[in-house]
Amino acid sequence: MKGTNYCASANVIRNSWDDGAVLAGSPHVVTVRTPDERLVWYAAMPSRSSEAIKGLGVVMDGYHGILVRDDYNGWAQFDAQLTGVQQCCQHIARHLNGLRALHKDWQHWAEEVRQILGEAHRAVAEAIAAGRTQLDPDLLADLRERYDSVVHWVRSPTGSATGTTARTTPATCSPAA
């Protein structure tokens, strides 16, 4: 898998008795796949610790591309070797929902960003279904302009409710993320 862009995520496997009581331990499965989903690799881990992630070996050995992941700190040990990190779009949406829930008026920007990213995701899915390899340039420009406008507002000294500059990280969603 060296030299190939791929995505990784860790998901909890819920071990429980028939009555629903959770068993001790927190096993996980890591899913690694190429963005076009031609290759999918699964590996079981006894936990989600940094050591368990590093112990997967083949997943990150020699990989220097972009890793799509959640924000669990165990993945950060690979950041120095990567070209970039993209947070999983589902995690971005959950974080934005959480921000919006803090204060519907002051954090309205979070819902705007979530909506724009959702539109972008749908546009990519529609383009793929139609056999296109890129978005309409005008649509892409509109999405970027609206996203940048909201993110710029959040970053401006007067854009946040506290009057302080918020730190934001632009995000993009690939259809396979």
C-alpha positions as a LaTeX table, in Angstrom:
\begin{tabular}{lrrr}
\hline
Residue & $x$ (\AA) & $y$ (\AA) & $z$ (\AA) \\
\hline
Met1 & 0.00 & 0.00 & 0.00 \\
Lys2 & 3.03 & 2.25 & $-0.09$ \\
Gly3 & 2.56 & 5.34 & $-2.22$ \\
Thr4 & $-1.22$ & 4.92 & $-2.30$ \\
Asn5 & $-3.64$ & 7.33 & $-0.66$ \\
Tyr6 & $-5.80$ & 5.54 & 1.79 \\
Cys7 & $-8.17$ & 6.20 & 4.63 \\
Ala8 & $-8.12$ & 4.63 & 8.07 \\
Ser9 & $-10.63$ & 4.56 & 10.86 \\
Ala10 & $-11.06$ & 2.62 & 14.07 \\
Asn11 & $-14.48$ & 1.40 & 15.09 \\
Val12 & $-15.60$ & $-0.10$ & 18.37 \\
Ile13 & $-16.82$ & $-3.65$ & 18.28 \\
Arg14 & $-19.38$ & $-3.93$ & 21.03 \\
Asn15 & $-18.92$ & $-7.18$ & 22.92 \\
Ser16 & $-22.00$ & $-8.00$ & 24.94 \\
Trp17 & $-23.95$ & $-10.85$ & 26.39 \\
Asp18 & $-27.40$ & $-11.65$ & 25.06 \\
Asp19 & $-28.84$ & $-9.46$ & 27.82 \\
Gly20 & $-26.90$ & $-6.44$ & 26.49 \\
Ala21 & $-24.35$ & $-6.27$ & 29.33 \\
Val22 & $-21.05$ & $-5.06$ & 27.88 \\
Leu23 & $-18.11$ & $-7.39$ & 28.37 \\
Ala24 & $-14.77$ & $-6.15$ & 29.69 \\
Gly25 & $-12.24$ & $-4.77$ & 27.21 \\
Ser26 & $-12.67$ & $-2.57$ & 24.19 \\
Pro27 & $-11.66$ & $-4.39$ & 21.03 \\
His28 & $-11.60$ & $-2.39$ & 17.81 \\
Val29 & $-11.37$ & $-2.98$ & 14.11 \\
Val30 & $-9.30$ & $-0.74$ & 11.89 \\
Thr31 & $-10.50$ & $-0.35$ & 8.34 \\
Val32 & $-7.99$ & 0.84 & 5.76 \\
Arg33 & $-9.04$ & 1.44 & 2.19 \\
Thr34 & $-8.06$ & 3.29 & $-0.92$ \\
Pro35 & $-10.35$ & 6.27 & $-1.67$ \\
Asp36 & $-11.82$ & 4.48 & $-4.68$ \\
Glu37 & $-12.51$ & 1.44 & $-2.46$ \\
Arg38 & $-10.60$ & $-0.96$ & $-4.73$ \\
Leu39 & $-8.70$ & $-2.23$ & $-1.70$ \\
Val40 & $-10.16$ & $-2.75$ & 1.77 \\
Trp41 & $-8.11$ & $-4.18$ & 4.65 \\
Tyr42 & $-9.44$ & $-5.00$ & 8.12 \\
Ala43 & $-7.39$ & $-5.63$ & 11.23 \\
Ala44 & $-8.51$ & $-6.42$ & 14.76 \\
Met45 & $-6.89$ & $-4.65$ & 17.71 \\
Pro46 & $-7.24$ & $-5.51$ & 21.38 \\
Ser47 & $-7.61$ & $-1.79$ & 22.21 \\
Arg48 & $-7.41$ & 1.64 & 20.65 \\
Ser49 & $-4.12$ & 2.57 & 22.29 \\
Ser50 & $-1.23$ & 4.25 & 20.46 \\
Glu51 & 0.74 & 1.04 & 20.85 \\
Ala52 & $-2.03$ & $-1.07$ & 19.32 \\
Ile53 & $-2.31$ & 1.31 & 16.34 \\
Lys54 & 1.45 & 1.33 & 15.84 \\
Gly55 & 1.47 & $-2.46$ & 16.18 \\
Leu56 & $-0.61$ & $-2.74$ & 13.01 \\
Gly57 & 2.68 & $-2.11$ & 11.19 \\
Val58 & 1.73 & $-2.52$ & 7.57 \\
Val59 & $-0.87$ & 0.24 & 7.81 \\
Met60 & 1.55 & 3.12 & 8.33 \\
Asp61 & 5.02 & 1.75 & 7.57 \\
Gly62 & 6.50 & 4.05 & 4.94 \\
Tyr63 & 3.23 & 5.84 & 4.22 \\
His64 & 3.65 & 9.56 & 3.54 \\
Gly65 & 0.35 & 10.52 & 1.91 \\
Ile66 & $-2.83$ & 12.00 & 3.34 \\
Leu67 & $-4.51$ & 10.06 & 6.13 \\
Val68 & $-8.25$ & 10.45 & 6.69 \\
Arg69 & $-8.94$ & 9.73 & 10.35 \\
Asp70 & $-10.80$ & 10.76 & 13.46 \\
Asp71 & $-9.21$ & 13.05 & 16.03 \\
Tyr72 & $-8.16$ & 10.31 & 18.43 \\
Asn73 & $-4.65$ & 11.16 & 19.64 \\
Gly74 & $-3.32$ & 7.67 & 18.96 \\
Trp75 & $-3.15$ & 8.52 & 15.26 \\
Ala76 & $-1.09$ & 11.69 & 15.90 \\
Gln77 & 2.09 & 9.64 & 16.27 \\
Phe78 & 2.18 & 9.38 & 12.46 \\
Asp79 & 1.56 & 13.07 & 11.68 \\
Ala80 & 5.24 & 13.97 & 11.15 \\
Gln81 & 5.60 & 11.43 & 8.33 \\
Leu82 & 2.38 & 12.39 & 6.54 \\
Thr83 & 1.78 & 14.92 & 3.79 \\
Gly84 & $-1.48$ & 15.79 & 5.51 \\
Val85 & $-4.33$ & 14.72 & 7.72 \\
Gln86 & $-8.00$ & 15.08 & 6.94 \\
Gln87 & $-10.56$ & 14.51 & 9.63 \\
Cys88 & $-13.32$ & 12.08 & 8.76 \\
Cys89 & $-16.32$ & 14.01 & 7.45 \\
Gln90 & $-18.72$ & 12.28 & 9.85 \\
His91 & $-16.58$ & 13.43 & 12.76 \\
Ile92 & $-16.51$ & 16.98 & 11.38 \\
Ala93 & $-20.30$ & 16.96 & 11.16 \\
Arg94 & $-20.61$ & 15.71 & 14.75 \\
His95 & $-18.21$ & 18.38 & 16.02 \\
Leu96 & $-20.10$ & 21.09 & 14.16 \\
Asn97 & $-23.40$ & 19.82 & 15.61 \\
Gly98 & $-21.83$ & 19.95 & 19.07 \\
Leu99 & $-20.64$ & 23.51 & 18.55 \\
Arg100 & $-24.05$ & 24.59 & 17.32 \\
Ala101 & $-25.67$ & 23.04 & 20.38 \\
Leu102 & $-23.53$ & 25.23 & 22.67 \\
His103 & $-25.42$ & 28.35 & 21.64 \\
Lys104 & $-27.74$ & 28.45 & 18.63 \\
Asp105 & $-27.23$ & 32.19 & 18.04 \\
Trp106 & $-23.52$ & 32.60 & 18.72 \\
Gln107 & $-22.52$ & 29.36 & 17.02 \\
His108 & $-24.80$ & 29.63 & 13.97 \\
Trp109 & $-21.70$ & 29.50 & 11.76 \\
Ala110 & $-21.21$ & 25.81 & 12.65 \\
Glu111 & $-24.53$ & 24.88 & 11.06 \\
Glu112 & $-23.70$ & 26.97 & 7.99 \\
Val113 & $-20.38$ & 25.15 & 7.55 \\
Arg114 & $-22.08$ & 21.76 & 8.07 \\
Gln115 & $-24.69$ & 22.61 & 5.44 \\
Ile116 & $-22.06$ & 23.73 & 2.90 \\
Leu117 & $-19.98$ & 20.60 & 3.45 \\
Gly118 & $-23.13$ & 18.50 & 3.05 \\
Glu119 & $-23.90$ & 20.24 & $-0.24$ \\
Ala120 & $-20.34$ & 19.58 & $-1.41$ \\
His121 & $-20.63$ & 15.91 & $-0.49$ \\
Arg122 & $-23.92$ & 15.55 & $-2.38$ \\
Ala123 & $-22.46$ & 17.37 & $-5.39$ \\
Val124 & $-19.49$ & 14.98 & $-5.47$ \\
Ala125 & $-21.78$ & 11.95 & $-5.17$ \\
Glu126 & $-23.96$ & 13.26 & $-8.02$ \\
Ala127 & $-20.91$ & 13.93 & $-10.20$ \\
Ile128 & $-19.58$ & 10.42 & $-9.62$ \\
Ala129 & $-23.00$ & 8.89 & $-10.38$ \\
Ala130 & $-23.09$ & 10.87 & $-13.62$ \\
Gly131 & $-19.61$ & 9.62 & $-14.58$ \\
Arg132 & $-17.93$ & 13.01 & $-14.18$ \\
Thr133 & $-14.44$ & 13.28 & $-12.70$ \\
Gln134 & $-14.82$ & 16.83 & $-11.40$ \\
Leu135 & $-17.43$ & 19.27 & $-10.20$ \\
Asp136 & $-18.81$ & 22.04 & $-12.34$ \\
Pro137 & $-16.27$ & 24.90 & $-11.86$ \\
Asp138 & $-19.01$ & 27.44 & $-11.04$ \\
Leu139 & $-20.55$ & 25.14 & $-8.42$ \\
Leu140 & $-17.14$ & 24.46 & $-6.88$ \\
Ala141 & $-16.32$ & 28.18 & $-6.82$ \\
Asp142 & $-19.66$ & 28.92 & $-5.12$ \\
Leu143 & $-19.14$ & 26.23 & $-2.48$ \\
Arg144 & $-15.60$ & 27.45 & $-1.76$ \\
Glu145 & $-16.65$ & 31.10 & $-1.61$ \\
Arg146 & $-19.48$ & 30.37 & 0.83 \\
Tyr147 & $-17.30$ & 28.11 & 2.98 \\
Asp148 & $-14.43$ & 30.62 & 3.04 \\
Ser149 & $-16.83$ & 33.44 & 3.89 \\
Val150 & $-18.21$ & 31.61 & 6.94 \\
Val151 & $-14.79$ & 30.40 & 8.10 \\
His152 & $-13.36$ & 33.92 & 7.63 \\
Trp153 & $-16.18$ & 35.31 & 9.79 \\
Val154 & $-15.33$ & 32.84 & 12.54 \\
Arg155 & $-11.63$ & 33.72 & 12.36 \\
Ser156 & $-12.19$ & 37.47 & 12.46 \\
Pro157 & $-11.73$ & 39.20 & 15.84 \\
Thr158 & $-15.38$ & 40.27 & 15.81 \\
Gly159 & $-16.71$ & 37.02 & 14.39 \\
Ser160 & $-16.83$ & 35.09 & 17.62 \\
Ala161 & $-19.14$ & 35.70 & 20.54 \\
Thr162 & $-16.24$ & 36.33 & 22.90 \\
Gly163 & $-14.45$ & 38.77 & 20.62 \\
Thr164 & $-11.44$ & 36.48 & 20.39 \\
Thr165 & $-10.10$ & 34.89 & 17.24 \\
Ala166 & $-11.26$ & 31.32 & 16.79 \\
Arg167 & $-8.85$ & 28.75 & 15.35 \\
Thr168 & $-10.33$ & 26.88 & 12.44 \\
Thr169 & $-9.03$ & 24.24 & 10.09 \\
Pro170 & $-10.48$ & 24.10 & 6.58 \\
Ala171 & $-11.85$ & 20.72 & 5.66 \\
Thr172 & $-12.66$ & 18.99 & 2.44 \\
Cys173 & $-14.73$ & 15.89 & 2.01 \\
Ser174 & $-13.83$ & 13.27 & $-0.51$ \\
Pro175 & $-16.61$ & 10.90 & $-1.51$ \\
Ala176 & $-14.80$ & 7.97 & 0.08 \\
Ala177 & $-14.09$ & 9.74 & 3.38 \\
\hline
\end{tabular}
